[in-house]
Every structure is written in C-alpha cells, then in structure tokens.
Amino acid sequence: MKNAVSIPRFFPAWLLALSLFLGGTMSIQSCAVPYNAALHQGAIQQKKTALALVAKSDEAYSTHKKEVEDALAAMKNLRDQAATYKKNGEIVKMWNLMLDPAGGLFAGFAKKWETEGPQNKTFVTAFKDEVGKAFDKIIQLEEEKKKS
C-alpha cells in the first residue's frame, strides 16, 4: 500500500524536519497579533490625558466634564479597535478595566470625581500611580508585539 505522500529516499530526514519546523514557525508567527502603531501611540496619548485630568481633579468636575467624556470616548475607541484583532484579549481586558465606572481605574475615578466633587491631593497622588501603572501595562503589551 502506497503512502498518500511519497518522499523520495534521497530526501534527507533533517531537511524534512527543518521544513516542517519552519512551516510550523511561520504558522505560529502568522497567528500573532500584529503591532499597530496607532493603538500604541493612542495608549500613550490617553495615559498623558488621563493623568493630566486626574491632576485637575482637585477642581470642580463640571469644569472638566467635556475633557473627561472625550478621554473616555477615545479609550473606548482604542478598546474597540484592539478588539478587532484576534488574540488581543489581554489588552481588551485592560481597556475594559480602565473603562469600568464601578472599577478602580480611570472611569471609576471619573465617576467618583463627578459624584463626590473635588478630590484631595493625597488621594489624587496615590491614584495617579495606580492608573499610570495600568496604562503602562497596556503600552507594554502593545510594545511586545514589535518583538514578535
């Protein structure tokens, strides 16, 4: 009985193994999420915007309401764009945490600022560190795509 694939006897086994390995590697790389400079730069810009707004949170929310709404809309847009790529779940998850009004990141902070009024400086300083770290994680995940 003949095999479905006929390999000539003179075909070196190591060449066959190398061909299969490279083919598998190329398949894995083609499944990786491609680097997207717009998403990367968008995350950097939104970090700057969010931290600037947090710094202003010792003022009345109404003074900065439009800026906060615009920042949240831009973050949602970045999240939605990231969601169009397969295997981008961790970044989408981070954006969802950032956008959760009941959570402890930017949208939650904006809600607290809106309902409670101006925030005290001690809280703002501590919060800036936390939201900054969350943005750094998103940025890091985007940067890792350059390496693959």
N, C-alpha and C positions, 0 to 999 in steps of 0.2 A: 504494500500500500504506500502510495506516494504522499509526502507531506504537502500541505497546501502551499507552503513557501519553500522553495528549493534554494539552498545555499550551496554554491559551488564549494568543492572540497578544498580548493586552494585559497579560499577566503579566510584570512587569519582570524582566529577567535577573538583576539584582543581588539581588532578593528571593528568587529561586530559589537563587542561590548562597549567600545568607545562611541560608536554610532548611536547605540541605544541610550547611553548615558547623556550624550549631548542633546539628543532629541528630547529626553525627559527634562533636562535642564531648561531647554528652550521653552518647553510647555509650561514649566513652573514659572519662568520669568514672564511669559505672556499672560499669566493669571494674576500677576502682581498689579497693584493699583498704580497707575502712572502718576508721576509727580505733576502737580498742577500749580504753576507759579501764581496764578490769580488767587487760588484758595490760600496758598501760603502767605502771600502779601496781604490778603484780606484779613487773615487771622492776626497778623502783626499790627495792621491798622486798627482793628477792633480792640486789641489789647490796649493800645495807646488811648483810644477814645474812651473805653470803659474806665481805665484808671484815671483819666482826666475828669470824668463825670463823678467818680467816687470821691475824688479830691474836692469837688464842689458841693458835696452832699451836706456840708455844714450850712448851706444856704437853703432857701425855700425850694421845694421840688418844682413848684409851678414855674419858677424862673427857668428851669432846665427841662421841662416836660417834653418839649419837641425834640431836644437833643437825645434824651433817653429813648423816646419812641423810635427815632431814626436809628439809633445804635442797635436796639432790639430787632428792628426790621432788617438791618444789614446782617446781623448774626443769624437770623432765620434764613436769609438768602444763602449765606455761606453753608449753613447746615443742609439746606435743601440741595444745593449744588453738590456737596460732598456725598449726599445720599444717592446721587445718580450713579456713583461708581460702586461696583461690586467690591466686596472685601474692604470696605471703608467703615465698617461698623464701629470701630473704637472711636474714630473721630466724630462720627454722627452721635454716638453716645455722649461724648464730652460736650458737644454743642447742645444736646438736649438737657444735660445737667446745667449748663450755663443759662439756658432759656427757661428753666422751670421756675415759675413765680412762687412756688411753695418751697423751693430749694434754697441752698445757702450760697449760691453764686450770683452772677450779675442780675438776672431777672428777679430773684428773691430779694436782693438788696434794693433794687429799684422799687419794688412793692413796699418794702419796709420804709424806705425814704418817703414814698408817696403817702403812706398811711400815718406814719409817726412824725413826719416833719424832719427838720434839720437833725443830722446825726452828730454825735460828739466826736471830737478829734481822735481820742484813744481807740474807739471802735473803728473809725474810718481807717486809721493806720493799720490796724490788725487785718481788717477786711481786704485792704489793697494787696497785702501779701498773699492772701488766700486766692483771690481772683486772679492775681498775676501768675501764680503757680498753675492754675487751671489753664490759663491761656498758653503758658509755656509748654504744657503737655500737648495741647493741640498743635502748636507750632512745631514742637519736636516730632510729633507723628508725621506731620507734613514733610519736614526736612528729611526724615528717614527714607522717604520714597525716592529721594535723589540718589541714595546709595544703592538701591536695588535695581 
